[in-house]
Amino acid sequence: MSAPVRNISAVPPRRGVCPGLSEPLSTGDGLLVRITPAGTIALDAFAALCAAAPAHGNGIIEVTARGSIQVRGLSTQSAPRFADAIAALGIAADSVPIVCNPLAGLDVAEIFDPSAFAAALRRALAEQSLDARLDPKVSVVVDSGAPLGLARIAADIRVRADVSDGETVLRLALGGDQANALELGVIAADDGVEAVSRLLLILAERGARARDVIATEGAACFGDALAFAPRITAKRSCDAPPSSEAIGLHPLRDGSFAGGIALAFGHAEAAALENLLDAAAAAGARGLRTAPNRSLLAIGVARERAAPFFAAAAQLGFVTCTDDPRRHVIACAGAPLCASAHIAARAIAPRIAAAAAPNLHAGLTVHISGCAKGCARPGAAALTVVGQPGGCDLVANGSARDAPFAAVPVHELAAAIATYLREHDPAAEGANHV
């Protein structure tokens, strides 16, 4: 039986909608669906996904900032067939989004296996039937403490592994990323699944996000929910801050490697991804995983075959170097792909990256938003471009919702950005770091 697709005609476009397989989102190029991958996607399964994208949609596949996969251009007729095809592959998690380290269960440096924790948590949530009661945007981050971490990924509930007196412990926090989430304390690893289940129950009972509950009620209710679990006094780890950069070669427990590349501006044609799969197979990979910052990891690459894999990926237009200027320009789909956009953000992004390249450096981000919703980057950037009906607004060290300092026509945008970056030092002015 085909997956039911809800009637989207009465739903106004807004930031925050979750376009799942059974609830596609109406956009300028048809319907969009989002898939949360469940671990490694075998190469043949990813190839089937690539084949389904043009068969049922327009062939554009995206990887989001949080590592989800999006497929565009579906119709009300084709969306159920696409959902059936993906369901048959078994590659999508079907519960509350639980974001684990990109190399969960494989990374030589992780403190504990977040994928096993996530599986146990999903079973617990299914037993309590919590999924249907939670706000669709509620998410959980489970960070193993590995270098390729999730420090910059915000979530309602954060779980981060640490070591205290030789034992694995879990740090719990609410409503943010690692830097700004509200700390709840440290508990034993064995209490983790029960603790997170109880925290999610609080959110389910209120039908709200963690930050909203904190704003209206404070955090006492969350503390009460954890009364069963003794708190552990543990010093915060002094390890170097985790990186969210997947590009490059990462050692795995079995002696092979994960080869990380990124999708330029977060999207690729299905045909390019199919060719990437061929290059991954030739390098010995057995599958792909998604990663934050719009990245993919080829799992199981042999060291001696890594260079040809990266060369092939670069030839196909993927990002293979961390200093690639395209990594510093974040763009939403833009017009005409998005019905809300006033400018073709993604189409003009390559020109902006090329023009601004001499002045782009690590830690500097240019955000091109087709409208004031700022979907591609809700937070601040060193420079934000906001599409308007008559041109573009420029915002310094702010988000798409902040006041602009200038307005420029679209055809002058690349030059205006290059001039601004040349004349200003965003790092010295408090530029937001990626």
TORKOL-4160 file (C-alpha; in steps of 0.2 Angstrom, whole numbers, padded with zeros to 4 digits, m for minus):
434
<pt num="1" X="0000" Y="0000" Z="0000"/>
<pt num="2" X="0007" Y="0017" Z="m0004"/>
<pt num="3" X="0012" Y="0029" Z="0010"/>
<pt num="4" X="m0002" Y="0042" Z="0013"/>
<pt num="5" X="0003" Y="0059" Z="0008"/>
<pt num="6" X="m0006" Y="0073" Z="0017"/>
<pt num="7" X="m0015" Y="0087" Z="0009"/>
<pt num="8" X="m0003" Y="0102" Z="0009"/>
<pt num="9" X="m0013" Y="0115" Z="0000"/>
<pt num="10" X="m0019" Y="0123" Z="0016"/>
<pt num="11" X="m0001" Y="0123" Z="0024"/>
<pt num="12" X="0008" Y="0140" Z="0022"/>
<pt num="13" X="0026" Y="0139" Z="0018"/>
<pt num="14" X="0037" Y="0143" Z="0034"/>
<pt num="15" X="0053" Y="0139" Z="0041"/>
<pt num="16" X="0052" Y="0124" Z="0053"/>
<pt num="17" X="0041" Y="0112" Z="0043"/>
<pt num="18" X="0047" Y="0094" Z="0043"/>
<pt num="19" X="0045" Y="0087" Z="0025"/>
<pt num="20" X="0045" Y="0068" Z="0029"/>
<pt num="21" X="0042" Y="0054" Z="0017"/>
<pt num="22" X="0023" Y="0054" Z="0021"/>
<pt num="23" X="0022" Y="0073" Z="0023"/>
<pt num="24" X="0031" Y="0081" Z="0009"/>
<pt num="25" X="0033" Y="0100" Z="0008"/>
<pt num="26" X="0026" Y="0110" Z="m0006"/>
<pt num="27" X="0040" Y="0121" Z="m0014"/>
<pt num="28" X="0043" Y="0130" Z="m0030"/>
<pt num="29" X="0049" Y="0114" Z="m0040"/>
<pt num="30" X="0035" Y="0102" Z="m0033"/>
<pt num="31" X="0036" Y="0092" Z="m0017"/>
<pt num="32" X="0051" Y="0090" Z="m0006"/>
<pt num="33" X="0054" Y="0075" Z="0006"/>
<pt num="34" X="0067" Y="0073" Z="0019"/>
<pt num="35" X="0075" Y="0057" Z="0024"/>
<pt num="36" X="0085" Y="0054" Z="0040"/>
<pt num="37" X="0097" Y="0040" Z="0036"/>
<pt num="38" X="0099" Y="0025" Z="0048"/>
<pt num="39" X="0118" Y="0023" Z="0048"/>
<pt num="40" X="0128" Y="0017" Z="0033"/>
<pt num="41" X="0118" Y="0016" Z="0017"/>
<pt num="42" X="0125" Y="0002" Z="0006"/>
<pt num="43" X="0131" Y="0007" Z="m0011"/>
<pt num="44" X="0117" Y="m0002" Z="m0020"/>
<pt num="45" X="0104" Y="0005" Z="m0009"/>
<pt num="46" X="0111" Y="0023" Z="m0012"/>
<pt num="47" X="0111" Y="0019" Z="m0031"/>
<pt num="48" X="0093" Y="0014" Z="m0029"/>
<pt num="49" X="0090" Y="0031" Z="m0021"/>
<pt num="50" X="0099" Y="0040" Z="m0035"/>
<pt num="51" X="0088" Y="0031" Z="m0047"/>
<pt num="52" X="0072" Y="0035" Z="m0038"/>
<pt num="53" X="0076" Y="0054" Z="m0037"/>
<pt num="54" X="0074" Y="0057" Z="m0056"/>
<pt num="55" X="0061" Y="0043" Z="m0058"/>
<pt num="56" X="0049" Y="0052" Z="m0046"/>
<pt num="57" X="0056" Y="0069" Z="m0045"/>
<pt num="58" X="0068" Y="0081" Z="m0054"/>
<pt num="59" X="0084" Y="0072" Z="m0049"/>
<pt num="60" X="0090" Y="0085" Z="m0037"/>
<pt num="61" X="0097" Y="0077" Z="m0021"/>
<pt num="62" X="0102" Y="0088" Z="m0006"/>
<pt num="63" X="0112" Y="0084" Z="0010"/>
<pt num="64" X="0107" Y="0096" Z="0024"/>
<pt num="65" X="0117" Y="0105" Z="0037"/>
<pt num="66" X="0112" Y="0091" Z="0050"/>
<pt num="67" X="0116" Y="0077" Z="0038"/>
<pt num="68" X="0098" Y="0073" Z="0032"/>
<pt num="69" X="0095" Y="0069" Z="0013"/>
<pt num="70" X="0082" Y="0079" Z="0004"/>
<pt num="71" X="0074" Y="0074" Z="m0013"/>
<pt num="72" X="0066" Y="0088" Z="m0024"/>
<pt num="73" X="0053" Y="0089" Z="m0038"/>
<pt num="74" X="0041" Y="0076" Z="m0033"/>
<pt num="75" X="0022" Y="0077" Z="m0037"/>
<pt num="76" X="0007" Y="0072" Z="m0027"/>
<pt num="77" X="0006" Y="0057" Z="m0039"/>
<pt num="78" X="0024" Y="0052" Z="m0038"/>
<pt num="79" X="0028" Y="0056" Z="m0019"/>
<pt num="80" X="0019" Y="0040" Z="m0013"/>
<pt num="81" X="0028" Y="0029" Z="m0025"/>
<pt num="82" X="0045" Y="0037" Z="m0020"/>
<pt num="83" X="0040" Y="0034" Z="m0002"/>
<pt num="84" X="0037" Y="0016" Z="m0006"/>
<pt num="85" X="0053" Y="0014" Z="m0015"/>
<pt num="86" X="0063" Y="0021" Z="0000"/>
<pt num="87" X="0054" Y="0011" Z="0013"/>
<pt num="88" X="0058" Y="m0005" Z="0003"/>
<pt num="89" X="0077" Y="0000" Z="0005"/>
<pt num="90" X="0076" Y="0001" Z="0024"/>
<pt num="91" X="0088" Y="0016" Z="0024"/>
<pt num="92" X="0077" Y="0029" Z="0033"/>
<pt num="93" X="0075" Y="0030" Z="0052"/>
<pt num="94" X="0056" Y="0031" Z="0056"/>
<pt num="95" X="0056" Y="0039" Z="0074"/>
<pt num="96" X="0061" Y="0055" Z="0082"/>
<pt num="97" X="0077" Y="0061" Z="0074"/>
<pt num="98" X="0092" Y="0055" Z="0084"/>
<pt num="99" X="0108" Y="0062" Z="0077"/>
<pt num="100" X="0124" Y="0052" Z="0080"/>
<pt num="101" X="0142" Y="0055" Z="0076"/>
<pt num="102" X="0144" Y="0053" Z="0057"/>
<pt num="103" X="0156" Y="0038" Z="0061"/>
<pt num="104" X="0146" Y="0031" Z="0075"/>
<pt num="105" X="0151" Y="0013" Z="0079"/>
<pt num="106" X="0166" Y="0014" Z="0067"/>
<pt num="107" X="0177" Y="0028" Z="0074"/>
<pt num="108" X="0193" Y="0023" Z="0083"/>
<pt num="109" X="0192" Y="0038" Z="0094"/>
<pt num="110" X="0175" Y="0037" Z="0101"/>
<pt num="111" X="0172" Y="0034" Z="0119"/>
<pt num="112" X="0156" Y="0024" Z="0117"/>
<pt num="113" X="0145" Y="0018" Z="0103"/>
<pt num="114" X="0131" Y="0031" Z="0100"/>
<pt num="115" X="0122" Y="0020" Z="0087"/>
<pt num="116" X="0119" Y="0006" Z="0100"/>
<pt num="117" X="0113" Y="0019" Z="0112"/>
<pt num="118" X="0101" Y="0027" Z="0098"/>
<pt num="119" X="0094" Y="0010" Z="0094"/>
<pt num="120" X="0090" Y="0006" Z="0112"/>
<pt num="121" X="0082" Y="0023" Z="0114"/>
<pt num="122" X="0071" Y="0020" Z="0098"/>
<pt num="123" X="0065" Y="0004" Z="0105"/>
<pt num="124" X="0061" Y="0013" Z="0122"/>
<pt num="125" X="0051" Y="0026" Z="0113"/>
<pt num="126" X="0042" Y="0014" Z="0102"/>
<pt num="127" X="0036" Y="0005" Z="0118"/>
<pt num="128" X="0030" Y="0021" Z="0125"/>
<pt num="129" X="0022" Y="0027" Z="0109"/>
<pt num="130" X="0030" Y="0044" Z="0111"/>
<pt num="131" X="0034" Y="0048" Z="0093"/>
<pt num="132" X="0017" Y="0053" Z="0088"/>
<pt num="133" X="0015" Y="0064" Z="0103"/>
<pt num="134" X="0031" Y="0074" Z="0101"/>
<pt num="135" X="0033" Y="0090" Z="0091"/>
<pt num="136" X="0039" Y="0085" Z="0074"/>
<pt num="137" X="0055" Y="0096" Z="0076"/>
<pt num="138" X="0060" Y="0088" Z="0092"/>
<pt num="139" X="0077" Y="0080" Z="0090"/>
<pt num="140" X="0091" Y="0071" Z="0101"/>
<pt num="141" X="0110" Y="0072" Z="0098"/>
<pt num="142" X="0120" Y="0058" Z="0104"/>
<pt num="143" X="0139" Y="0063" Z="0104"/>
<pt num="144" X="0152" Y="0049" Z="0107"/>
<pt num="145" X="0166" Y="0062" Z="0111"/>
<pt num="146" X="0175" Y="0057" Z="0095"/>
<pt num="147" X="0184" Y="0071" Z="0085"/>
<pt num="148" X="0172" Y="0071" Z="0071"/>
<pt num="149" X="0158" Y="0077" Z="0083"/>
<pt num="150" X="0142" Y="0086" Z="0084"/>
<pt num="151" X="0146" Y="0101" Z="0094"/>
<pt num="152" X="0138" Y="0114" Z="0083"/>
<pt num="153" X="0122" Y="0104" Z="0080"/>
<pt num="154" X="0108" Y="0110" Z="0090"/>
<pt num="155" X="0095" Y="0098" Z="0098"/>
<pt num="156" X="0081" Y="0098" Z="0111"/>
<pt num="157" X="0091" Y="0085" Z="0121"/>
<pt num="158" X="0110" Y="0083" Z="0120"/>
<pt num="159" X="0119" Y="0067" Z="0126"/>
<pt num="160" X="0138" Y="0068" Z="0126"/>
<pt num="161" X="0150" Y="0054" Z="0132"/>
<pt num="162" X="0164" Y="0058" Z="0143"/>
<pt num="163" X="0176" Y="0049" Z="0155"/>
<pt num="164" X="0176" Y="0051" Z="0174"/>
<pt num="165" X="0188" Y="0040" Z="0185"/>
<pt num="166" X="0190" Y="0028" Z="0170"/>
<pt num="167" X="0171" Y="0026" Z="0168"/>
<pt num="168" X="0160" Y="0031" Z="0153"/>
<pt num="169" X="0148" Y="0045" Z="0159"/>
<pt num="170" X="0135" Y="0055" Z="0149"/>
<pt num="171" X="0133" Y="0074" Z="0150"/>
<pt num="172" X="0115" Y="0079" Z="0147"/>
<pt num="173" X="0109" Y="0096" Z="0141"/>
<pt num="174" X="0094" Y="0104" Z="0134"/>
<pt num="175" X="0089" Y="0116" Z="0120"/>
<pt num="176" X="0105" Y="0121" Z="0110"/>
<pt num="177" X="0122" Y="0116" Z="0104"/>
<pt num="178" X="0137" Y="0111" Z="0114"/>
<pt num="179" X="0141" Y="0129" Z="0118"/>
<pt num="180" X="0124" Y="0136" Z="0123"/>
<pt num="181" X="0113" Y="0121" Z="0129"/>
<pt num="182" X="0107" Y="0121" Z="0147"/>
<pt num="183" X="0117" Y="0109" Z="0157"/>
<pt num="184" X="0107" Y="0096" Z="0167"/>
<pt num="185" X="0122" Y="0086" Z="0174"/>
<pt num="186" X="0132" Y="0070" Z="0172"/>
<pt num="187" X="0124" Y="0053" Z="0174"/>
<pt num="188" X="0130" Y="0035" Z="0172"/>
<pt num="189" X="0130" Y="0028" Z="0155"/>
<pt num="190" X="0118" Y="0014" Z="0160"/>
<pt num="191" X="0105" Y="0027" Z="0165"/>
<pt num="192" X="0106" Y="0036" Z="0148"/>
<pt num="193" X="0091" Y="0028" Z="0139"/>
<pt num="194" X="0079" Y="0030" Z="0153"/>
<pt num="195" X="0085" Y="0047" Z="0157"/>
<pt num="196" X="0082" Y="0053" Z="0139"/>
<pt num="197" X="0065" Y="0044" Z="0138"/>
<pt num="198" X="0059" Y="0053" Z="0153"/>
<pt num="199" X="0065" Y="0070" Z="0146"/>
<pt num="200" X="0056" Y="0067" Z="0130"/>
<pt num="201" X="0040" Y="0062" Z="0139"/>
<pt num="202" X="0040" Y="0079" Z="0147"/>
<pt num="203" X="0041" Y="0087" Z="0129"/>
<pt num="204" X="0027" Y="0075" Z="0123"/>
<pt num="205" X="0016" Y="0079" Z="0137"/>
<pt num="206" X="0017" Y="0097" Z="0133"/>
<pt num="207" X="0019" Y="0096" Z="0114"/>
<pt num="208" X="0033" Y="0108" Z="0114"/>
<pt num="209" X="0051" Y="0110" Z="0111"/>
<pt num="210" X="0064" Y="0110" Z="0125"/>
<pt num="211" X="0068" Y="0129" Z="0124"/>
<pt num="212" X="0050" Y="0133" Z="0124"/>
<pt num="213" X="0047" Y="0123" Z="0140"/>
<pt num="214" X="0062" Y="0131" Z="0148"/>
<pt num="215" X="0056" Y="0149" Z="0143"/>
<pt num="216" X="0039" Y="0146" Z="0151"/>
<pt num="217" X="0042" Y="0134" Z="0165"/>
<pt num="218" X="0060" Y="0134" Z="0169"/>
<pt num="219" X="0071" Y="0118" Z="0170"/>
<pt num="220" X="0064" Y="0111" Z="0186"/>
<pt num="221" X="0053" Y="0098" Z="0178"/>
<pt num="222" X="0067" Y="0091" Z="0169"/>
<pt num="223" X="0078" Y="0090" Z="0184"/>
<pt num="224" X="0063" Y="0081" Z="0193"/>
<pt num="225" X="0062" Y="0068" Z="0179"/>
<pt num="226" X="0081" Y="0064" Z="0182"/>
<pt num="227" X="0079" Y="0061" Z="0201"/>
<pt num="228" X="0080" Y="0042" Z="0198"/>
<pt num="229" X="0098" Y="0044" Z="0191"/>
<pt num="230" X="0112" Y="0049" Z="0204"/>
<pt num="231" X="0122" Y="0064" Z="0197"/>
<pt num="232" X="0140" Y="0061" Z="0195"/>
<pt num="233" X="0153" Y="0075" Z="0200"/>
<pt num="234" X="0165" Y="0075" Z="0185"/>
<pt num="235" X="0177" Y="0088" Z="0178"/>
<pt num="236" X="0173" Y="0093" Z="0160"/>
<pt num="237" X="0185" Y="0085" Z="0148"/>
<pt num="238" X="0199" Y="0096" Z="0142"/>
<pt num="239" X="0200" Y="0088" Z="0125"/>
<pt num="240" X="0202" Y="0099" Z="0110"/>
<pt num="241" X="0184" Y="0105" Z="0104"/>
<pt num="242" X="0177" Y="0092" Z="0092"/>
<pt num="243" X="0177" Y="0096" Z="0073"/>
<pt num="244" X="0162" Y="0096" Z="0062"/>
<pt num="245" X="0172" Y="0094" Z="0046"/>
<pt num="246" X="0170" Y="0078" Z="0037"/>
<pt num="247" X="0181" Y="0082" Z="0022"/>
<pt num="248" X="0197" Y="0071" Z="0022"/>
<pt num="249" X="0202" Y="0054" Z="0027"/>
<pt num="250" X="0197" Y="0046" Z="0044"/>
<pt num="251" X="0203" Y="0030" Z="0051"/>
<pt num="252" X="0191" Y="0016" Z="0056"/>
<pt num="253" X="0192" Y="0002" Z="0068"/>
<pt num="254" X="0193" Y="m0011" Z="0055"/>
<pt num="255" X="0209" Y="m0003" Z="0048"/>
<pt num="256" X="0200" Y="0005" Z="0033"/>
<pt num="257" X="0196" Y="0023" Z="0031"/>
<pt num="258" X="0181" Y="0035" Z="0028"/>
<pt num="259" X="0183" Y="0047" Z="0014"/>
<pt num="260" X="0174" Y="0063" Z="0017"/>
<pt num="261" X="0168" Y="0075" Z="0003"/>
<pt num="262" X="0155" Y="0088" Z="0003"/>
<pt num="263" X="0141" Y="0093" Z="m0009"/>
<pt num="264" X="0144" Y="0110" Z="m0016"/>
<pt num="265" X="0131" Y="0122" Z="m0009"/>
<pt num="266" X="0122" Y="0106" Z="m0002"/>
<pt num="267" X="0115" Y="0098" Z="m0018"/>
<pt num="268" X="0120" Y="0087" Z="m0033"/>
<pt num="269" X="0112" Y="0079" Z="m0048"/>
<pt num="270" X="0108" Y="0061" Z="m0045"/>
<pt num="271" X="0119" Y="0056" Z="m0060"/>
<pt num="272" X="0134" Y="0064" Z="m0052"/>
<pt num="273" X="0131" Y="0055" Z="m0036"/>
<pt num="274" X="0129" Y="0038" Z="m0046"/>
<pt num="275" X="0146" Y="0042" Z="m0053"/>
<pt num="276" X="0153" Y="0046" Z="m0036"/>
<pt num="277" X="0146" Y="0028" Z="m0030"/>
<pt num="278" X="0157" Y="0020" Z="m0044"/>
<pt num="279" X="0172" Y="0030" Z="m0038"/>
<pt num="280" X="0168" Y="0024" Z="m0020"/>
<pt num="281" X="0166" Y="0006" Z="m0025"/>
<pt num="282" X="0183" Y="0007" Z="m0035"/>
<pt num="283" X="0191" Y="0013" Z="m0019"/>
<pt num="284" X="0184" Y="m0002" Z="m0009"/>
<pt num="285" X="0170" Y="0007" Z="0000"/>
<pt num="286" X="0155" Y="m0003" Z="0006"/>
<pt num="287" X="0143" Y="0011" Z="0008"/>
<pt num="288" X="0140" Y="0030" Z="0012"/>
<pt num="289" X="0135" Y="0040" Z="0027"/>
<pt num="290" X="0129" Y="0057" Z="0028"/>
<pt num="291" X="0138" Y="0070" Z="0039"/>
<pt num="292" X="0134" Y="0088" Z="0045"/>
<pt num="293" X="0139" Y="0102" Z="0034"/>
<pt num="294" X="0131" Y="0094" Z="0019"/>
<pt num="295" X="0144" Y="0080" Z="0018"/>
<pt num="296" X="0146" Y="0062" Z="0013"/>
<pt num="297" X="0158" Y="0049" Z="0020"/>
<pt num="298" X="0163" Y="0034" Z="0009"/>
<pt num="299" X="0165" Y="0020" Z="0022"/>
<pt num="300" X="0178" Y="0007" Z="0020"/>
<pt num="301" X="0190" Y="0016" Z="0008"/>
<pt num="302" X="0207" Y="0008" Z="0007"/>
<pt num="303" X="0221" Y="0020" Z="0010"/>
<pt num="304" X="0230" Y="0016" Z="m0006"/>
<pt num="305" X="0214" Y="0020" Z="m0016"/>
<pt num="306" X="0210" Y="0036" Z="m0007"/>
<pt num="307" X="0218" Y="0048" Z="m0019"/>
<pt num="308" X="0210" Y="0042" Z="m0035"/>
<pt num="309" X="0193" Y="0043" Z="m0025"/>
<pt num="310" X="0196" Y="0061" Z="m0020"/>
<pt num="311" X="0202" Y="0065" Z="m0038"/>
<pt num="312" X="0186" Y="0058" Z="m0045"/>
<pt num="313" X="0175" Y="0067" Z="m0033"/>
<pt num="314" X="0183" Y="0083" Z="m0037"/>
<pt num="315" X="0181" Y="0080" Z="m0056"/>
<pt num="316" X="0163" Y="0077" Z="m0053"/>
<pt num="317" X="0161" Y="0094" Z="m0044"/>
<pt num="318" X="0161" Y="0089" Z="m0026"/>
<pt num="319" X="0171" Y="0098" Z="m0013"/>
<pt num="320" X="0187" Y="0088" Z="m0007"/>
<pt num="321" X="0197" Y="0102" Z="0001"/>
<pt num="322" X="0193" Y="0111" Z="0017"/>
<pt num="323" X="0199" Y="0127" Z="0010"/>
<pt num="324" X="0188" Y="0127" Z="m0005"/>
<pt num="325" X="0179" Y="0144" Z="m0006"/>
<pt num="326" X="0162" Y="0135" Z="m0009"/>
<pt num="327" X="0163" Y="0129" Z="0009"/>
<pt num="328" X="0162" Y="0147" Z="0015"/>
<pt num="329" X="0146" Y="0151" Z="0005"/>
<pt num="330" X="0129" Y="0144" Z="0012"/>
<pt num="331" X="0115" Y="0145" Z="0000"/>
<pt num="332" X="0097" Y="0140" Z="0001"/>
<pt num="333" X="0088" Y="0132" Z="m0015"/>
<pt num="334" X="0082" Y="0149" Z="m0020"/>
<pt num="335" X="0070" Y="0154" Z="m0034"/>
<pt num="336" X="0063" Y="0145" Z="m0044"/>
<pt num="337" X="0065" Y="0130" Z="m0033"/>
<pt num="338" X="0058" Y="0138" Z="m0018"/>
<pt num="339" X="0041" Y="0147" Z="m0019"/>
<pt num="340" X="0046" Y="0159" Z="m0005"/>
<pt num="341" X="0062" Y="0165" Z="m0013"/>
<pt num="342" X="0065" Y="0181" Z="m0022"/>
<pt num="343" X="0082" Y="0177" Z="m0029"/>
<pt num="344" X="0090" Y="0162" Z="m0036"/>
<pt num="345" X="0102" Y="0160" Z="m0021"/>
<pt num="346" X="0109" Y="0143" Z="m0026"/>
<pt num="347" X="0112" Y="0148" Z="m0044"/>
<pt num="348" X="0122" Y="0163" Z="m0040"/>
<pt num="349" X="0132" Y="0155" Z="m0026"/>
<pt num="350" X="0146" Y="0149" Z="m0037"/>
<pt num="351" X="0149" Y="0167" Z="m0044"/>
<pt num="352" X="0149" Y="0174" Z="m0027"/>
<pt num="353" X="0161" Y="0161" Z="m0020"/>
<pt num="354" X="0173" Y="0164" Z="m0035"/>
<pt num="355" X="0172" Y="0183" Z="m0033"/>
<pt num="356" X="0174" Y="0182" Z="m0014"/>
<pt num="357" X="0188" Y="0168" Z="m0014"/>
<pt num="358" X="0203" Y="0180" Z="m0011"/>
<pt num="359" X="0195" Y="0186" Z="0005"/>
<pt num="360" X="0187" Y="0170" Z="0011"/>
<pt num="361" X="0196" Y="0161" Z="0026"/>
<pt num="362" X="0193" Y="0149" Z="0039"/>
<pt num="363" X="0179" Y="0154" Z="0051"/>
<pt num="364" X="0171" Y="0166" Z="0039"/>
<pt num="365" X="0154" Y="0162" Z="0031"/>
<pt num="366" X="0143" Y="0171" Z="0018"/>
<pt num="367" X="0125" Y="0166" Z="0019"/>
<pt num="368" X="0114" Y="0168" Z="0004"/>
<pt num="369" X="0095" Y="0167" Z="0008"/>
<pt num="370" X="0082" Y="0168" Z="m0005"/>
<pt num="371" X="0070" Y="0177" Z="0008"/>
<pt num="372" X="0070" Y="0183" Z="0026"/>
<pt num="373" X="0066" Y="0165" Z="0033"/>
<pt num="374" X="0085" Y="0161" Z="0033"/>
<pt num="375" X="0081" Y="0142" Z="0031"/>
<pt num="376" X="0099" Y="0137" Z="0026"/>
<pt num="377" X="0107" Y="0145" Z="0041"/>
<pt num="378" X="0095" Y="0152" Z="0055"/>
<pt num="379" X="0110" Y="0159" Z="0065"/>
<pt num="380" X="0122" Y="0173" Z="0061"/>
<pt num="381" X="0135" Y="0174" Z="0048"/>
<pt num="382" X="0149" Y="0186" Z="0044"/>
<pt num="383" X="0139" Y="0192" Z="0029"/>
<pt num="384" X="0121" Y="0188" Z="0026"/>
<pt num="385" X="0112" Y="0191" Z="0009"/>
<pt num="386" X="0093" Y="0192" Z="0010"/>
<pt num="387" X="0083" Y="0191" Z="m0006"/>
<pt num="388" X="0069" Y="0205" Z="m0008"/>
<pt num="389" X="0057" Y="0208" Z="m0022"/>
<pt num="390" X="0068" Y="0222" Z="m0029"/>
<pt num="391" X="0085" Y="0216" Z="m0025"/>
<pt num="392" X="0096" Y="0210" Z="m0010"/>
<pt num="393" X="0099" Y="0216" Z="0007"/>
<pt num="394" X="0116" Y="0214" Z="0016"/>
<pt num="395" X="0117" Y="0211" Z="0034"/>
<pt num="396" X="0134" Y="0211" Z="0043"/>
<pt num="397" X="0137" Y="0199" Z="0057"/>
<pt num="398" X="0119" Y="0194" Z="0058"/>
<pt num="399" X="0105" Y="0183" Z="0052"/>
<pt num="400" X="0092" Y="0185" Z="0038"/>
<pt num="401" X="0080" Y="0192" Z="0051"/>
<pt num="402" X="0092" Y="0206" Z="0056"/>
<pt num="403" X="0093" Y="0224" Z="0050"/>
<pt num="404" X="0103" Y="0227" Z="0034"/>
<pt num="405" X="0116" Y="0240" Z="0031"/>
<pt num="406" X="0114" Y="0241" Z="0013"/>
<pt num="407" X="0104" Y="0235" Z="m0002"/>
<pt num="408" X="0111" Y="0230" Z="m0019"/>
<pt num="409" X="0104" Y="0224" Z="m0036"/>
<pt num="410" X="0106" Y="0206" Z="m0039"/>
<pt num="411" X="0117" Y="0209" Z="m0054"/>
<pt num="412" X="0129" Y="0219" Z="m0043"/>
<pt num="413" X="0129" Y="0206" Z="m0028"/>
<pt num="414" X="0145" Y="0197" Z="m0032"/>
<pt num="415" X="0155" Y="0213" Z="m0034"/>
<pt num="416" X="0147" Y="0221" Z="m0018"/>
<pt num="417" X="0151" Y="0206" Z="m0008"/>
<pt num="418" X="0169" Y="0205" Z="m0014"/>
<pt num="419" X="0171" Y="0223" Z="m0010"/>
<pt num="420" X="0164" Y="0222" Z="0007"/>
<pt num="421" X="0175" Y="0207" Z="0012"/>
<pt num="422" X="0190" Y="0216" Z="0005"/>
<pt num="423" X="0187" Y="0232" Z="0015"/>
<pt num="424" X="0182" Y="0224" Z="0031"/>
<pt num="425" X="0189" Y="0210" Z="0042"/>
<pt num="426" X="0174" Y="0201" Z="0048"/>
<pt num="427" X="0185" Y="0191" Z="0060"/>
<pt num="428" X="0191" Y="0206" Z="0069"/>
<pt num="429" X="0173" Y="0213" Z="0069"/>
<pt num="430" X="0166" Y="0197" Z="0078"/>
<pt num="431" X="0162" Y="0187" Z="0063"/>
<pt num="432" X="0152" Y="0171" Z="0067"/>
<pt num="433" X="0162" Y="0155" Z="0065"/>
<pt num="434" X="0156" Y="0140" Z="0055"/>
